[in-house]
């Protein structure tokens, strides 16, 4: 694999990072306004949970199927390209939504693109920096989230200074998504032979340590319900003129901490082990959930959104890197697909349950629900995964 001369970073890492930077600038123009858009169209807590859960889970079967098919055919890039173009097309259609049912349909189908591309793209990243996967995933996530910062800032500017409505902002975001195809054209994938594997056998032959970590990931996913609830919890605290711009500003805080710390925590996991770093992340998420349950002030929410970003910097890339570490090379894309599928499938019931608790009991109890499962995941990580299981 070619390397550039800058700190021995694989050129594919940089190119895919730029792709994700542009795509996430597009996505994150939409992300912070989406729950506010849904509520403006008559959505409730359950509707937020349904749409948020579907956005995370509707692509789940495609993730494992495309991960498996990528390993079987020996191809990665075609899946990545197809996934990005699918997302761009449905972002464009989303901009024409006039009822929440439109949002349900088009935002869900937009995530199909994510299902197509994610596992093969992560496999390219893992293959591009085999000795420093934590660094590779950290760099990618940092560029991805830097795009998210730019996108959310653009959303804030267009609302606060441009006074544009939600539909126009989403249309602009869709146009940016189409630009992400340019650097993707220059990504080079390693030529691979077709694998004589079957879907059934691939699942059965993944190593036991990976199966145990998948259990941990599923439990943590129960706590990690849609971000929409975090944004909605803050909306009523702002004065009328800030009810849209205020939550977007807090989301920018989240993305700044996420982007700034993704690489350091990736490097830390390369040095001291994924398990230790992930345990810190799970426990910190429990603290964050407790904070959202207990406090209702703008200064505290600034701190809590910063903690929320730190948690994602710790957990997101390192969970993927850990799956890569624990998977056989010839089944790496399949293993990543299985991981993404399982956590994605759990996202739907998790978010719907969170929405039901939000509507029937209280928003505060929604976060207590999340805190419980995050603590449970911490305990399982300590008890199920032994140090000798880590291939670090």
C-alpha positions in Angstrom: 0.0 0.0 0.0 1.3 3.5 -0.9 2.2 5.7 2.0 2.5 9.5 1.9 5.4 11.2 3.6 3.4 12.8 6.4 3.8 10.7 9.5 3.5 7.5 7.7 -0.2 7.7 7.3 -1.8 5.6 4.6 -3.0 7.7 1.6 -6.3 5.8 1.7 -6.8 7.0 5.2 -6.5 10.6 4.1 -8.7 10.2 1.0 -11.4 8.3 2.9 -11.1 10.9 5.6 -11.7 13.7 3.1 -14.7 11.8 1.7 -16.1 11.5 5.2 -15.3 15.1 5.9 -17.4 16.3 3.0 -20.2 13.7 3.5 -20.4 14.5 7.2 -20.4 18.3 6.6 -23.5 17.5 4.6 -25.0 15.1 7.1 -24.3 17.3 10.1 -26.1 20.2 8.5 -29.1 18.0 8.7 -28.5 16.1 12.0 -28.9 18.8 14.6 -32.0 20.3 12.9 -33.7 16.9 12.2 -35.3 16.4 15.6 -36.5 20.0 15.5 -37.8 19.5 12.0 -39.7 16.4 13.1 -41.2 18.2 16.1 -42.3 21.1 13.9 -44.1 18.6 11.7 -46.1 17.2 14.6 -43.7 14.4 15.8 -43.7 13.2 19.5 -41.1 11.4 21.6 -42.1 8.0 20.2 -41.9 9.4 16.6 -38.4 10.7 17.5 -37.5 7.3 18.7 -38.9 5.6 15.7 -37.2 7.8 13.2 -33.9 7.9 15.1 -33.9 4.1 15.6 -34.7 3.5 12.0 -31.9 5.8 10.9 -29.5 3.6 12.9 -31.0 0.2 12.1 -32.7 0.2 8.7 -29.3 -0.3 7.1 -28.4 -3.1 9.5 -29.0 -6.1 7.2 -27.2 -4.4 4.4 -24.1 -3.8 6.6 -23.6 -7.5 7.2 -24.6 -8.6 3.7 -22.3 -6.0 2.1 -19.5 -6.8 4.5 -19.8 -10.5 3.7 -20.2 -9.8 -0.1 -17.1 -7.6 0.0 -15.0 -10.4 1.6 -16.4 -13.0 -0.8 -15.8 -11.0 -4.0 -12.6 -9.4 -2.8 -13.9 -5.9 -3.7 -14.3 -2.9 -1.4 -14.5 0.3 -3.3 -17.6 -0.4 -5.4 -19.6 -0.9 -2.2 -18.2 2.3 -0.7 -19.0 4.4 -3.8 -22.6 2.9 -4.1 -23.2 3.7 -0.5 -22.2 7.3 -0.7 -24.3 8.0 -3.9 -27.4 6.4 -2.4 -27.1 8.6 0.7 -26.7 11.8 -1.5 -29.8 11.0 -3.6 -32.1 10.5 -0.5 -30.8 13.6 1.2 -32.0 15.4 -1.9 -35.4 13.9 -1.6 -35.5 14.6 2.1 -35.3 18.3 1.4 -38.8 18.1 -0.1 -40.5 16.7 3.1 -43.6 18.3 4.3 -44.9 15.8 6.9 -43.0 13.7 9.4 -43.9 10.5 7.4 -41.8 11.9 4.6 -38.9 12.3 7.0 -39.4 8.7 8.2 -39.2 7.4 4.7 -36.4 9.5 3.2 -34.1 9.7 6.2 -34.5 6.0 6.7 -33.6 5.2 3.0 -30.7 7.7 3.2 -29.2 5.4 5.8 -29.3 2.5 3.4 -26.3 4.1 1.8 -24.5 3.9 5.1 -25.3 0.2 5.3 -23.8 -0.4 1.9 -20.6 1.4 2.5 -19.6 1.2 6.2 -18.2 -2.3 6.6 -16.2 -2.3 3.3 -14.9 1.2 4.0 -13.8 0.2 7.5 -12.1 -2.9 6.1 -10.1 -0.6 3.7 -9.1 1.5 6.7 -8.1 -1.6 8.8 -6.0 -2.9 5.8 -4.4 0.4 5.2 -2.8 0.7 8.6 -2.6 -2.9 10.0 0.0 -2.1 12.7 -1.7 1.1 13.9 -5.4 0.5 13.4 -6.4 2.6 16.4 -4.5 5.6 14.9 -6.1 4.9 11.4 -9.6 4.7 12.7 -8.9 7.7 15.0 -7.7 9.8 12.0 -10.7 8.8 10.0 -13.1 9.6 12.8 -11.4 13.0 13.4 -11.7 14.1 9.8 -15.3 12.7 9.7 -16.2 14.7 12.8 -14.3 17.8 11.7 -16.7 17.8 8.8 -19.5 17.4 11.3 -18.3 20.5 13.1 -18.3 22.5 9.8 -21.7 21.2 8.9 -23.3 22.0 12.2 -21.7 25.5 12.1 -23.1 26.0 8.6 -26.5 24.9 9.9 -26.3 27.5 12.7 -25.2 30.3 10.3 -27.9 29.5 7.8 -30.6 29.6 10.5 -29.3 32.4 12.7 -28.0 34.8 9.9 -29.7 33.5 6.8 -33.1 32.8 8.3 -33.4 29.8 5.9 -36.1 27.2 6.6 -35.3 23.5 7.3 -36.0 22.3 3.8 -33.6 24.8 2.1 -30.8 23.9 4.5 -31.3 20.2 3.7 -31.2 20.9 0.0 -27.9 22.7 0.4 -26.6 19.8 2.4 -27.5 17.4 -0.4 -25.5 19.4 -2.9 -22.4 19.1 -0.7 -22.9 15.4 -0.4 -22.4 15.0 -4.1 -19.0 16.6 -3.9 -17.7 13.8 -1.7 -17.4 11.5 -4.7 -14.4 13.4 -6.0 -11.7 12.2 -3.6 -13.3 8.7 -3.5 -12.3 8.2 -7.1 -8.6 8.2 -6.1 -8.9 5.5 -3.3 -6.9 2.4 -4.2 -8.0 -0.9 -2.8 -5.7 -3.9 -2.4 -6.4 -6.6 -5.0 -7.9 -9.6 -3.3 -8.8 -13.0 -4.5 -12.4 -14.1 -4.2 -13.0 -15.9 -0.9 -14.6 -19.4 -0.9 -16.8 -18.6 2.1 -20.5 -18.9 2.9 -22.5 -16.5 5.0 -23.5 -19.1 7.5 -20.0 -20.5 8.0 -18.5 -17.0 8.3 -20.7 -16.2 11.3 -20.1 -19.5 13.0 -16.3 -19.3 12.7 -15.7 -15.9 14.2 -13.5 -16.3 17.3 -15.0 -16.6 20.8 -13.4 -13.3 22.1 -15.1 -11.4 19.2 -18.5 -13.1 20.0 -18.1 -12.0 23.6 -17.3 -8.4 22.6 -20.3 -8.4 20.4 -22.5 -9.2 23.4 -20.9 -6.2 25.2 -21.5 -4.0 22.2 -25.1 -5.0 22.1 -25.7 -4.1 25.7 -24.0 -0.8 25.3 -26.1 -0.1 22.3 -29.2 -0.3 24.4 -27.9 2.7 26.4 -26.8 4.6 23.2 -30.3 5.6 21.9 -30.8 8.4 19.4 -29.0 11.7 19.8 -32.4 13.3 19.1 -33.4 12.9 22.7 -30.3 14.8 23.9 -31.1 17.7 21.6 -34.8 17.7 22.4 -34.0 17.8 26.2 -32.3 21.2 25.8 -34.8 23.0 23.5 -37.1 24.2 26.2 -34.3 25.9 28.2 -33.5 28.5 25.6 -35.5 31.8 25.0 -37.9 31.8 22.1 -35.5 33.3 19.6 -32.9 30.6 20.5 -35.0 27.5 20.5 -33.5 26.3 17.2 -30.1 27.9 17.2 -29.4 27.1 20.9 -29.5 23.3 20.6 -27.4 23.5 17.4 -24.7 25.4 19.4 -24.7 22.6 21.9 -24.4 20.0 19.2 -21.3 22.0 17.9 -19.8 21.6 21.3 -20.3 17.8 21.1 -18.6 17.7 17.7 -15.7 19.8 18.7 -14.8 17.5 21.6 -15.5 14.4 19.4 -13.2 15.6 16.6 -10.5 16.9 18.9 -10.1 13.7 20.9 -10.7 10.9 18.4 -7.1 10.6 17.4 -5.6 10.8 21.0 -7.9 8.1 22.2 -7.2 6.0 19.2 -3.5 6.3 19.9 -4.1 5.6 23.6 -5.9 2.4 22.7 -2.9 1.3 20.5 -0.7 1.9 23.5 -2.6 0.5 26.6 -5.2 -1.7 25.0 -8.8 -1.3 23.7 -10.4 -2.8 26.7 -9.1 -0.2 29.2 -10.0 2.7 26.9 -13.5 1.4 26.2 -14.1 0.8 29.8 -13.4 4.4 30.5 -15.8 5.4 27.7 -18.6 3.2 29.0 -18.3 4.5 32.5 -18.1 8.1 31.4 -21.2 7.6 29.3 -23.0 6.5 32.5 -21.9 9.7 34.2 -23.1 11.7 31.2 -26.5 10.0 31.3 -26.9 10.7 35.0 -26.1 14.4 34.3 -28.8 14.6 31.6 -31.3 13.0 34.1 -30.4 15.3 37.0 -29.7 18.7 35.6 -31.7 21.2 33.5 -29.5 24.3 33.0 -27.7 25.7 30.0 -24.2 25.8 31.7 -24.6 22.2 32.8 -25.7 21.1 29.3 -22.6 22.7 27.8 -20.5 20.5 30.1 -22.7 17.4 29.3 -22.5 17.8 25.6 -18.8 18.1 25.9 -18.8 14.8 27.8 -21.1 13.3 25.2 -18.5 14.2 22.6 -15.6 12.7 24.7 -17.5 9.5 25.0 -18.0 9.2 21.2 -14.3 10.0 20.7 -13.4 7.1 23.1 -16.0 4.5 22.0 -16.9 4.9 18.3 -13.6 4.3 16.5 -12.1 2.0 19.2 -15.0 -0.4 19.1 -14.5 -0.9 15.4 -10.7 -1.2 15.9 -11.3 -3.9 18.6 -13.6 -5.8 16.2 -10.8 -5.7 13.6 -8.3 -6.9 16.1 -10.4 -9.9 17.1 -11.4 -10.9 13.6 -9.5 -13.2 11.1 -8.1 -11.2 8.2 -10.1 -13.1 5.6 -13.4 -12.3 7.5 -12.6 -8.8 8.6 -15.2 -7.0 6.5 -17.8 -9.7 7.4 -17.0 -9.3 11.1 -17.3 -5.5 10.9 -20.6 -6.0 9.1 -21.9 -8.3 11.8 -20.8 -5.8 14.5 -22.5 -2.9 12.7 -25.6 -5.0 12.1 -26.1 -6.1 15.7 -25.6 -2.7 17.2 -27.8 -1.2 14.5 -30.6 -3.7 15.1 -30.6 -2.9 18.8 -30.8 0.8 18.0 -34.4 0.6 17.0 -35.9 -1.0 20.1 -33.6 1.1 22.2 -34.8 4.4 20.7 -38.5 3.4 20.7 -38.3 2.3 24.4 -36.5 5.6 25.1 -39.4 7.5 23.3 -42.0 5.6 25.2 -40.4 6.4 28.5 -40.1 10.0 27.4 -43.8 10.3 26.6 -45.3 8.1 29.3 -43.0 8.7 32.3 -40.5 11.6 31.9 -37.5 12.7 29.8 -35.3 12.2 32.9 -36.2 8.5 33.2 -35.2 8.1 29.6 -31.6 8.9 30.6 -31.8 6.7 33.7 -32.6 3.9 31.3 -29.5 4.7 29.3 -27.3 4.9 32.4 -28.4 1.5 33.6 -27.4 -0.3 30.4 -24.1 1.6 30.1 -23.1 0.5 33.6 -24.1 -3.1 32.7 -21.9 -3.0 29.5 -19.0 -1.8 31.7 -19.4 -4.8 34.0 -19.7 -7.2 31.1 -16.6 -5.8 29.5 -14.7 -6.4 32.7 -15.9 -10.0 33.2 -16.2 -11.4 29.7 -13.1 -10.1 27.9 -9.8 -11.3 29.3 -6.5 -9.4 28.7 -5.2 -12.4 26.8 -8.0 -12.1 24.3 -6.8 -8.7 23.1 -4.6 -9.0 20.0 -2.6 -5.8 20.7 
